[in-house]
């Protein structure tokens, strides 16, 4: 369904553009081929639109009880430690 210059002019008023009749007609002429192509593309869709780029699902592994890492090894890469714990900056004020 082609867009008319009156519809373009009304849209211009909604978004506070003061379009002349010539500008409205020009925009309608520019917009109609784009809308026609979009309609053609939508007609070809027989499948449900893609909602995610990847069709993969989260694969969760089962929890397994294992041997815990030694505390020294866990804290080895910490920026700061204090009394055998991670030391982080305070984010809440008293």
PyMOL commands that set and color helices and strands:
alter all, ss='L'
color gray80, all
select helices_A, chain A and resi 5-14+21-43+71-75
alter helices_A, ss='H'
color red, helices_A
select strands_A, chain A and resi 81-82+85-86
alter strands_A, ss='S'
color yellow, strands_A
deselect
rebuild
show_as cartoon
